Amino acid sequence: MQWESVGQFFAMGGYGRFVWGSYAVTAAVILIEVATLVRRHRTLRRRAGRSTATDSNGSSP
């Protein structure tokens, strides 16, 4: 397909709202997933650090 203007490209023949909305939702889900993974990784590293410190002090059973 060829468009005569940028506005026509973004309108996508009247379906632009659905097309670009789908891209936006997909991008948002990917960003949320990455943020969740980063937060989980930091939490697990923090817990592992505390566990290692506790084990090396001998205060853990």
N, CA, C and O atoms as a GROMACS GRO file, in nm:
protein
  244
    1MET      N    1   0.084  -0.119   0.000
    1MET     CA    2   0.000   0.000   0.000
    1MET      C    3   0.088   0.124   0.000
    1MET      O    4   0.198   0.125   0.056
    2GLN      N    5   0.038   0.226  -0.064
    2GLN     CA    6   0.108   0.354  -0.063
    2GLN      C    7   0.014   0.460  -0.005
    2GLN      O    8  -0.106   0.462  -0.033
    3TRP      N    9   0.070   0.547   0.074
    3TRP     CA   10  -0.005   0.656   0.132
    3TRP      C   11   0.049   0.788   0.079
    3TRP      O   12   0.168   0.801   0.051
    4GLU      N   13  -0.039   0.883   0.066
    4GLU     CA   14   0.002   1.013   0.012
    4GLU      C   15   0.053   1.108   0.120
    4GLU      O   16   0.114   1.210   0.090
    5SER      N   17   0.028   1.074   0.245
    5SER     CA   18   0.073   1.160   0.354
    5SER      C   19   0.096   1.075   0.479
    5SER      O   20   0.054   0.960   0.488
    6VAL      N   21   0.164   1.135   0.572
    6VAL     CA   22   0.189   1.067   0.699
    6VAL      C   23   0.057   1.044   0.773
    6VAL      O   24   0.039   0.940   0.837
    7GLY      N   25  -0.033   1.139   0.764
    7GLY     CA   26  -0.165   1.125   0.828
    7GLY      C   27  -0.240   1.004   0.777
    7GLY      O   28  -0.304   0.934   0.854
    8GLN      N   29  -0.234   0.980   0.646
    8GLN     CA   30  -0.300   0.863   0.589
    8GLN      C   31  -0.233   0.734   0.637
    8GLN      O   32  -0.299   0.633   0.662
    9PHE      N   33  -0.101   0.740   0.650
    9PHE     CA   34  -0.029   0.622   0.701
    9PHE      C   35  -0.076   0.588   0.841
    9PHE      O   36  -0.106   0.472   0.870
   10PHE      N   37  -0.083   0.688   0.928
   10PHE     CA   38  -0.125   0.662   1.066
   10PHE      C   39  -0.273   0.627   1.075
   10PHE      O   40  -0.314   0.557   1.168
   11ALA      N   41  -0.354   0.673   0.981
   11ALA     CA   42  -0.497   0.639   0.981
   11ALA      C   43  -0.519   0.495   0.935
   11ALA      O   44  -0.620   0.433   0.971
   12MET      N   45  -0.427   0.441   0.856
   12MET     CA   46  -0.433   0.302   0.807
   12MET      C   47  -0.569   0.267   0.746
   12MET      O   48  -0.624   0.160   0.773
   13GLY      N   49  -0.621   0.356   0.666
   13GLY     CA   50  -0.747   0.328   0.599
   13GLY      C   51  -0.864   0.316   0.695
   13GLY      O   52  -0.960   0.245   0.667
   14GLY      N   53  -0.857   0.385   0.806
   14GLY     CA   54  -0.965   0.381   0.905
   14GLY      C   55  -0.942   0.280   1.017
   14GLY      O   56  -1.018   0.277   1.114
   15TYR      N   57  -0.838   0.199   1.004
   15TYR     CA   58  -0.810   0.097   1.105
   15TYR      C   59  -0.690   0.132   1.193
   15TYR      O   60  -0.645   0.050   1.273
   16GLY      N   61  -0.638   0.252   1.178
   16GLY     CA   62  -0.519   0.294   1.252
   16GLY      C   63  -0.535   0.285   1.402
   16GLY      O   64  -0.441   0.249   1.473
   17ARG      N   65  -0.654   0.317   1.451
   17ARG     CA   66  -0.678   0.310   1.595
   17ARG      C   67  -0.654   0.169   1.648
   17ARG      O   68  -0.596   0.152   1.755
   18PHE      N   69  -0.698   0.069   1.572
   18PHE     CA   70  -0.681  -0.070   1.616
   18PHE      C   71  -0.537  -0.116   1.598
   18PHE      O   72  -0.481  -0.184   1.685
   19VAL      N   73  -0.476  -0.079   1.485
   19VAL     CA   74  -0.339  -0.120   1.457
   19VAL      C   75  -0.243  -0.059   1.559
   19VAL      O   76  -0.166  -0.131   1.624
   20TRP      N   77  -0.248   0.073   1.574
   20TRP     CA   78  -0.156   0.141   1.664
   20TRP      C   79  -0.190   0.112   1.810
   20TRP      O   80  -0.102   0.110   1.896
   21GLY      N   81  -0.316   0.090   1.838
   21GLY     CA   82  -0.355   0.049   1.974
   21GLY      C   83  -0.297  -0.086   2.010
   21GLY      O   84  -0.254  -0.108   2.123
   22SER      N   85  -0.295  -0.177   1.914
   22SER     CA   86  -0.236  -0.310   1.936
   22SER      C   87  -0.086  -0.299   1.962
   22SER      O   88  -0.032  -0.365   2.051
   23TYR      N   89  -0.020  -0.215   1.884
   23TYR     CA   90   0.124  -0.194   1.908
   23TYR      C   91   0.147  -0.133   2.047
   23TYR      O   92   0.240  -0.173   2.117
   24ALA      N   93   0.065  -0.039   2.084
   24ALA     CA   94   0.082   0.027   2.215
   24ALA      C   95   0.061  -0.072   2.330
   24ALA      O   96   0.138  -0.073   2.426
   25VAL      N   97  -0.041  -0.155   2.319
   25VAL     CA   98  -0.068  -0.254   2.424
   25VAL      C   99   0.047  -0.354   2.432
   25VAL      O  100   0.091  -0.390   2.542
   26THR      N  101   0.095  -0.399   2.318
   26THR     CA  102   0.206  -0.494   2.315
   26THR      C  103   0.332  -0.434   2.378
   26THR      O  104   0.399  -0.499   2.458
   27ALA      N  105   0.363  -0.310   2.342
   27ALA     CA  106   0.480  -0.243   2.399
   27ALA      C  107   0.466  -0.227   2.549
   27ALA      O  108   0.562  -0.245   2.624
   28ALA      N  109   0.345  -0.191   2.595
   28ALA     CA  110   0.322  -0.174   2.738
   28ALA      C  111   0.340  -0.306   2.813
   28ALA      O  112   0.401  -0.309   2.920
   29VAL      N  113   0.289  -0.414   2.757
   29VAL     CA  114   0.302  -0.545   2.822
   29VAL      C  115   0.448  -0.587   2.829
   29VAL      O  116   0.493  -0.641   2.930
   30ILE      N  117   0.523  -0.564   2.723
   30ILE     CA  118   0.665  -0.599   2.723
   30ILE      C  119   0.740  -0.517   2.827
   30ILE      O  120   0.823  -0.571   2.900
   31LEU      N  121   0.712  -0.387   2.835
   31LEU     CA  122   0.778  -0.302   2.934
   31LEU      C  123   0.743  -0.345   3.077
   31LEU      O  124   0.830  -0.347   3.164
   32ILE      N  125   0.618  -0.378   3.100
   32ILE     CA  126   0.577  -0.425   3.234
   32ILE      C  127   0.648  -0.556   3.267
   32ILE      O  128   0.692  -0.575   3.380
   33GLU      N  129   0.659  -0.646   3.170
   33GLU     CA  130   0.728  -0.774   3.192
   33GLU      C  131   0.874  -0.752   3.228
   33GLU      O  132   0.926  -0.813   3.321
   34VAL      N  133   0.942  -0.665   3.153
   34VAL     CA  134   1.083  -0.637   3.181
   34VAL      C  135   1.099  -0.574   3.319
   34VAL      O  136   1.189  -0.613   3.395
   35ALA      N  137   1.014  -0.479   3.353
   35ALA     CA  138   1.022  -0.415   3.484
   35ALA      C  139   0.998  -0.516   3.596
   35ALA      O  140   1.065  -0.512   3.699
   36THR      N  141   0.904  -0.606   3.577
   36THR     CA  142   0.876  -0.709   3.677
   36THR      C  143   0.995  -0.803   3.693
   36THR      O  144   1.030  -0.840   3.805
   37LEU      N  145   1.056  -0.841   3.582
   37LEU     CA  146   1.172  -0.930   3.589
   37LEU      C  147   1.290  -0.863   3.658
   37LEU      O  148   1.359  -0.927   3.737
   38VAL      N  149   1.313  -0.736   3.629
   38VAL     CA  150   1.423  -0.664   3.694
   38VAL      C  151   1.399  -0.656   3.844
   38VAL      O  152   1.491  -0.679   3.923
   39ARG      N  153   1.277  -0.623   3.883
   39ARG     CA  154   1.245  -0.613   4.026
   39ARG      C  155   1.260  -0.748   4.095
   39ARG      O  156   1.313  -0.755   4.206
   40ARG      N  157   1.214  -0.854   4.031
   40ARG     CA  158   1.226  -0.988   4.090
   40ARG      C  159   1.373  -1.028   4.102
   40ARG      O  160   1.413  -1.087   4.203
   41HIS      N  161   1.453  -0.996   4.002
   41HIS     CA  162   1.596  -1.029   4.005
   41HIS      C  163   1.664  -0.956   4.121
   41HIS      O  164   1.743  -1.017   4.194
   42ARG      N  165   1.636  -0.828   4.138
   42ARG     CA  166   1.695  -0.751   4.249
   42ARG      C  167   1.654  -0.809   4.384
   42ARG      O  168   1.736  -0.820   4.474
   43THR      N  169   1.527  -0.844   4.397
   43THR     CA  170   1.479  -0.900   4.524
   43THR      C  171   1.549  -1.032   4.554
   43THR      O  172   1.592  -1.055   4.667
   44LEU      N  173   1.561  -1.118   4.455
   44LEU     CA  174   1.627  -1.248   4.477
   44LEU      C  175   1.775  -1.231   4.510
   44LEU      O  176   1.828  -1.304   4.593
   45ARG      N  177   1.841  -1.137   4.444
   45ARG     CA  178   1.983  -1.112   4.476
   45ARG      C  179   1.999  -1.060   4.618
   45ARG      O  180   2.092  -1.098   4.689
   46ARG      N  181   1.906  -0.972   4.658
   46ARG     CA  182   1.911  -0.919   4.795
   46ARG      C  183   1.891  -1.032   4.896
   46ARG      O  184   1.962  -1.039   4.996
   47ARG      N  185   1.793  -1.119   4.870
   47ARG     CA  186   1.768  -1.232   4.961
   47ARG      C  187   1.886  -1.327   4.965
   47ARG      O  188   1.923  -1.375   5.072
   48ALA      N  189   1.946  -1.353   4.851
   48ALA     CA  190   2.062  -1.443   4.846
   48ALA      C  191   2.179  -1.382   4.922
   48ALA      O  192   2.252  -1.454   4.990
   49GLY      N  193   2.198  -1.252   4.912
   49GLY     CA  194   2.305  -1.186   4.985
   49GLY      C  195   2.285  -1.196   5.134
   49GLY      O  196   2.380  -1.222   5.208
   50ARG      N  197   2.162  -1.176   5.179
   50ARG     CA  198   2.132  -1.188   5.322
   50ARG      C  199   2.152  -1.331   5.369
   50ARG      O  200   2.204  -1.354   5.478
   51SER      N  201   2.110  -1.428   5.288
   51SER     CA  202   2.124  -1.568   5.324
   51SER      C  203   2.271  -1.607   5.335
   51SER      O  204   2.310  -1.679   5.427
   52THR      N  205   2.352  -1.561   5.242
   52THR     CA  206   2.495  -1.591   5.245
   52THR      C  207   2.561  -1.526   5.366
   52THR      O  208   2.644  -1.588   5.432
   53ALA      N  209   2.524  -1.403   5.396
   53ALA     CA  210   2.581  -1.334   5.512
   53ALA      C  211   2.543  -1.405   5.641
   53ALA      O  212   2.625  -1.416   5.732
   54THR      N  213   2.421  -1.452   5.649
   54THR     CA  214   2.375  -1.523   5.768
   54THR      C  215   2.449  -1.655   5.783
   54THR      O  216   2.489  -1.692   5.893
   55ASP      N  217   2.466  -1.726   5.673
   55ASP     CA  218   2.535  -1.854   5.676
   55ASP      C  219   2.682  -1.840   5.716
   55ASP      O  220   2.735  -1.924   5.788
   56SER      N  221   2.747  -1.735   5.670
   56SER     CA  222   2.890  -1.720   5.700
   56SER      C  223   2.913  -1.676   5.846
   56SER      O  224   3.021  -1.699   5.900
   57ASN      N  225   2.814  -1.614   5.908
   57ASN     CA  226   2.827  -1.574   6.048
   57ASN      C  227   2.800  -1.689   6.144
   57ASN      O  228   2.832  -1.680   6.262
   58GLY      N  229   2.744  -1.796   6.092
   58GLY     CA  230   2.717  -1.910   6.176
   58GLY      C  231   2.593  -1.898   6.261
   58GLY      O  232   2.570  -1.982   6.348
   59SER      N  233   2.512  -1.796   6.240
   59SER     CA  234   2.394  -1.777   6.323
   59SER      C  235   2.272  -1.847   6.267
   59SER      O  236   2.166  -1.846   6.329
   60SER      N  237   2.285  -1.908   6.151
   60SER     CA  238   2.174  -1.979   6.092
   60SER      C  239   2.179  -2.124   6.138
   60SER      O  240   2.288  -2.179   6.155
   61PRO      N  241   2.063  -2.188   6.158
   61PRO     CA  242   2.064  -2.329   6.204
   61PRO      C  243   2.116  -2.425   6.103
   61PRO      O  244   2.122  -2.545   6.130
   0.00000   0.00000   0.00000
